[in-house]
Amino acid sequence: MNRIFHVKIAGGTYFLLILLTAVMVFAFWCMKAMIVVVALGLIIIIERIIHSTYTLTADGKLVVYYGRFYKGKTIPLIDIKDVELKRSSGFGGIMPSKYVLIHYGKKNLLSLVPVKPEEFINALVKRLEHRIEEE
């Protein structure tokens, strides 16, 4: 059975949405030509926020999906070497957050920000242990 985890929306993303919305309102009054570009940017960002997921599949893969406009990434669970829960300081310690750092392949790193990072790590470790037992 597939297990889907949603991506946590960072504070910087909210700031970008507010900024683009303000530019959009300003463009309605002053710069009519800029409306299309700003609206397209807003649509892409909102679509990415809504549709970004991390999926642990039943066939032993981690699928990182960032929406329709971005290429996803698929990592076989057998390639994952290590999983760590890290803490970032955010904007100078003002907005600390947790993220999951995955080591896979030959010195490849992947940083993921699920809504519930501990639950994501527990599910990933369970799947990794199950995969090791099968082989």
Rosetta silent file (secondary structure, phi, psi, omega in degrees, C-alpha in Angstrom):
SEQUENCE: MNRIFHVKIAGGTYFLLILLTAVMVFAFWCMKAMIVVVALGLIIIIERIIHSTYTLTADGKLVVYYGRFYKGKTIPLIDIKDVELKRSSGFGGIMPSKYVLIHYGKKNLLSLVPVKPEEFINALVKRLEHRIEEE
SCORE:     score description
SCORE:     0.000 S_00000001
   1 L     0.000  137.394  179.086    0.000    0.000    0.000 S_00000001
   2 L   -77.062  142.634  177.692    1.277    3.470   -0.871 S_00000001
   3 E  -119.235  121.685 -175.540    1.848    5.948    1.938 S_00000001
   4 E  -108.633  132.448  175.578    1.573    9.631    1.021 S_00000001
   5 E  -120.104  135.282  179.957    3.092   12.490    3.039 S_00000001
   6 E   -89.521  155.646 -177.903    2.361   16.122    2.252 S_00000001
   7 E   -85.068  136.885  176.814    5.002   18.825    2.096 S_00000001
   8 L   -77.194  135.437 -179.391    5.132   21.435    4.843 S_00000001
   9 L   -84.929  123.390 -178.054    4.781   24.959    3.502 S_00000001
  10 L   -77.786  158.510  179.359    7.707   27.135    4.573 S_00000001
  11 H   -61.981  -34.579  178.262    7.332   30.689    5.855 S_00000001
  12 H   -63.714  -31.224  178.105    9.227   32.045    2.850 S_00000001
  13 H   -68.141  -41.401  175.898    6.591   30.563    0.558 S_00000001
  14 H   -61.216  -42.669  178.858    3.838   32.454    2.371 S_00000001
  15 H   -61.218  -42.643  178.935    5.889   35.629    2.045 S_00000001
  16 H   -63.499  -40.954  177.297    6.329   35.026   -1.698 S_00000001
  17 H   -61.859  -44.251  179.014    2.581   34.482   -2.140 S_00000001
  18 H   -64.744  -42.395  179.511    1.774   37.723   -0.321 S_00000001
  19 H   -63.287  -46.626  179.367    4.396   39.616   -2.333 S_00000001
  20 H   -66.377  -33.680  176.573    3.154   38.294   -5.688 S_00000001
  21 H   -66.330  -41.215  177.640   -0.449   39.042   -4.730 S_00000001
  22 H   -64.268  -41.546  177.500    0.510   42.631   -3.875 S_00000001
  23 H   -64.179  -37.578  179.169    2.367   42.972   -7.196 S_00000001
  24 H   -63.660  -44.654  178.303   -0.690   41.553   -8.974 S_00000001
  25 H   -63.272  -43.033  177.693   -2.988   44.149   -7.380 S_00000001
  26 H   -62.728  -38.682 -179.469   -0.511   46.907   -8.276 S_00000001
  27 H   -66.234  -30.908  177.189   -0.317   45.589  -11.857 S_00000001
  28 H   -62.003  -35.106 -177.822   -4.095   45.866  -12.208 S_00000001
  29 H   -85.955  -40.080 -169.081   -3.832   49.630  -11.604 S_00000001
  30 L  -110.023  -50.672 -170.808   -0.584   50.574  -13.308 S_00000001
  31 L  -117.317   90.819 -176.943    1.039   47.971  -15.556 S_00000001
  32 H   -64.592  -31.046 -177.615   -1.477   45.996  -17.570 S_00000001
  33 H   -70.359  -24.984 -176.301    1.221   44.104  -19.502 S_00000001
  34 H   -83.035  -12.706 -175.838    2.707   42.640  -16.326 S_00000001
  35 H   -58.284  -44.376 -175.996   -0.548   41.029  -15.157 S_00000001
  36 H   -64.060  -43.134 -178.618   -0.104   37.874  -17.232 S_00000001
  37 H   -64.774  -47.257 -179.361    3.454   37.206  -16.015 S_00000001
  38 H   -66.289  -40.723  178.790    2.598   37.717  -12.333 S_00000001
  39 H   -63.008  -40.767  177.811   -0.609   35.670  -12.626 S_00000001
  40 H   -63.241  -42.151  176.393    1.321   32.812  -14.227 S_00000001
  41 H   -61.051  -43.273  177.938    3.875   32.920  -11.410 S_00000001
  42 H   -62.833  -42.940  179.430    1.119   32.830   -8.805 S_00000001
  43 H   -61.954  -43.725 -179.095   -0.579   29.885  -10.504 S_00000001
  44 H   -64.610  -43.713 -179.251    2.670   27.899  -10.634 S_00000001
  45 H   -66.427  -45.020  179.854    3.491   28.543   -6.965 S_00000001
  46 H   -64.023  -40.728  178.631   -0.023   27.731   -5.735 S_00000001
  47 H   -63.166  -39.551  178.711   -0.104   24.550   -7.836 S_00000001
  48 H   -66.593  -40.494  179.024    3.234   23.469   -6.390 S_00000001
  49 H   -62.617  -44.986 -175.210    2.048   24.106   -2.827 S_00000001
  50 H   -70.903  -39.487 -170.380   -1.157   22.130   -3.308 S_00000001
  51 H  -103.708    5.125  179.646    0.242   19.115   -5.185 S_00000001
  52 E   -76.916  127.319  179.945    3.678   18.497   -3.629 S_00000001
  53 E  -144.593  159.843  169.784    3.903   15.068   -1.966 S_00000001
  54 E  -118.617  124.139 -176.111    6.346   12.393   -0.854 S_00000001
  55 E  -120.702  128.008  170.501    5.079    8.864   -1.549 S_00000001
  56 E   -96.093  112.144 -174.256    6.442    5.583   -0.216 S_00000001
  57 L   -86.661  162.690  179.746    5.203    3.062   -2.776 S_00000001
  58 L   -69.935  -25.123 -179.681    4.319   -0.585   -2.255 S_00000001
  59 L   -90.861   16.496  171.213    6.995   -1.647   -4.765 S_00000001
  60 L    83.511   45.360  178.021    9.806   -0.108   -2.690 S_00000001
  61 E  -135.413  153.032  171.174   10.339    3.396   -4.026 S_00000001
  62 E  -107.745  118.089 -179.166   10.304    6.918   -2.679 S_00000001
  63 E  -108.489  119.137  177.626    8.568    9.257   -5.136 S_00000001
  64 E  -102.569  116.667 -173.797    9.125   12.984   -4.627 S_00000001
  65 E  -122.310  124.386 -177.901    6.491   14.935   -6.580 S_00000001
  66 E  -111.968   28.131  177.213    6.462   18.747   -6.828 S_00000001
  67 L    99.981  178.433 -174.151    3.372   19.257   -8.977 S_00000001
  68 L   -70.366  -25.985 -174.340    2.565   19.200  -12.671 S_00000001
  69 L   -91.752   -1.269 -177.397    5.108   21.806  -13.740 S_00000001
  70 L  -124.480  148.764  177.327    8.168   20.133  -12.172 S_00000001
  71 L   -78.506  130.195  178.918    9.924   16.867  -12.846 S_00000001
  72 L   -79.577  177.186  179.939    9.559   14.449   -9.959 S_00000001
  73 E  -133.225  133.816  178.145   12.239   12.209   -8.524 S_00000001
  74 E  -119.336  126.026 -178.832   12.016    8.461   -7.875 S_00000001
  75 E  -123.398  121.890  173.559   14.503    6.776   -5.555 S_00000001
  76 E   -64.691  138.839 -177.829   14.544    3.004   -4.956 S_00000001
  77 H   -62.923  -27.737 -179.902   14.530    2.298   -1.226 S_00000001
  78 H   -69.345  -17.902  177.677   17.474   -0.084   -1.596 S_00000001
  79 H   -83.282  -13.096 -177.689   19.635    2.898   -2.686 S_00000001
  80 E   -77.099  123.819 -177.739   18.972    4.797    0.561 S_00000001
  81 E   -94.851  -39.911 -174.904   21.995    4.602    2.856 S_00000001
  82 E  -152.863  149.881  177.695   20.993    6.841    5.773 S_00000001
  83 E  -131.325  127.339 -178.448   18.071    8.946    7.005 S_00000001
  84 E  -128.655  144.563  171.676   18.541   11.840    9.436 S_00000001
  85 E   -97.552  118.488 -177.926   16.197   14.271   11.140 S_00000001
  86 E  -113.932  164.093  178.263   17.833   17.707   11.038 S_00000001
  87 E  -126.764  126.491  177.389   16.872   21.077   12.433 S_00000001
  88 E  -102.235  155.290 -178.386   17.405   24.309   10.506 S_00000001
  89 L   -87.187   -8.842  178.396   17.619   27.720   12.080 S_00000001
  90 L    69.117 -138.712  179.358   15.441   29.370    9.439 S_00000001
  91 L   -83.066   80.382  177.738   15.780   33.151    9.206 S_00000001
  92 L    63.863   32.976  178.775   18.527   33.637   11.784 S_00000001
  93 L    86.886   -1.762 -178.559   16.840   31.406   14.351 S_00000001
  94 L   -74.117  -41.690 -176.658   13.493   33.186   14.098 S_00000001
  95 L  -122.719   73.765  179.673   11.691   30.353   12.252 S_00000001
  96 L   -68.965  148.493  178.792   13.333   27.022   13.154 S_00000001
  97 E  -148.093  161.933  177.927   12.064   23.954   11.333 S_00000001
  98 E  -103.649  145.295  174.534   12.736   20.242   11.026 S_00000001
  99 E  -143.637  162.797 -178.382   13.653   18.493    7.803 S_00000001
 100 E  -108.071  126.372  178.362   14.657   14.996    6.727 S_00000001
 101 E  -106.862  121.731 -177.562   18.047   14.482    5.076 S_00000001
 102 E  -112.268  126.252  174.642   18.319   11.334    2.971 S_00000001
 103 E   -98.031  125.083  179.900   21.664    9.927    1.812 S_00000001
 104 E  -144.596  159.572  178.977   21.291    7.735   -1.276 S_00000001
 105 L    59.563 -146.922  178.479   23.391    6.381   -4.111 S_00000001
 106 L   -97.481   96.131  177.300   26.981    7.577   -4.253 S_00000001
 107 L    61.062   31.927  174.988   27.139   10.725   -2.114 S_00000001
 108 E   -95.764  140.859  178.550   23.713   12.035   -3.169 S_00000001
 109 E  -123.037  146.886  176.847   21.644   14.007   -0.677 S_00000001
 110 E  -138.560  125.806  179.277   17.958   14.847   -0.694 S_00000001
 111 E  -103.393  124.514 -178.737   16.326   17.261    1.727 S_00000001
 112 E  -122.588  145.410 -179.652   12.604   16.728    2.399 S_00000001
 113 L  -125.705   76.542  177.397   10.225   18.790    4.526 S_00000001
 114 E   -75.869  160.790  179.483    7.168   16.645    5.345 S_00000001
 115 L   -61.962  -42.826  178.885    4.388   17.967    7.589 S_00000001
 116 L  -118.528   88.310 -173.356    5.148   15.249   10.172 S_00000001
 117 H   -64.624  -37.073 -179.788    8.886   14.485    9.838 S_00000001
 118 H   -65.398  -41.833  178.949    9.070   11.918   12.674 S_00000001
 119 H   -64.829  -38.880  177.645    6.167    9.939   11.222 S_00000001
 120 H   -62.585  -45.451 -179.858    7.782   10.067    7.773 S_00000001
 121 H   -63.781  -43.009  179.144   11.095    8.742    9.131 S_00000001
 122 H   -60.387  -44.842  179.315    9.338    5.945   11.044 S_00000001
 123 H   -65.338  -40.886  179.653    7.432    4.840    7.923 S_00000001
 124 H   -65.649  -43.609  179.091   10.582    5.043    5.779 S_00000001
 125 H   -64.565  -39.789  176.324   12.670    3.046    8.265 S_00000001
 126 H   -60.021  -44.926  179.155    9.934    0.378    8.486 S_00000001
 127 H   -65.537  -38.889  178.452    9.905    0.059    4.696 S_00000001
 128 H   -63.992  -44.304  178.713   13.715   -0.078    4.593 S_00000001
 129 H   -63.156  -40.937  178.837   13.803   -2.831    7.226 S_00000001
 130 H   -64.156  -39.779  178.881   11.115   -4.762    5.361 S_00000001
 131 H   -65.549  -40.432  179.394   13.089   -4.450    2.093 S_00000001
 132 H   -64.941  -40.840  179.037   16.277   -5.712    3.768 S_00000001
 133 H   -63.979  -35.451 -179.946   14.412   -8.717    5.199 S_00000001
 134 H   -67.055  -33.092 -178.010   13.045   -9.604    1.741 S_00000001
 135 L   -87.852    0.000    0.000   16.540   -9.725    0.227 S_00000001
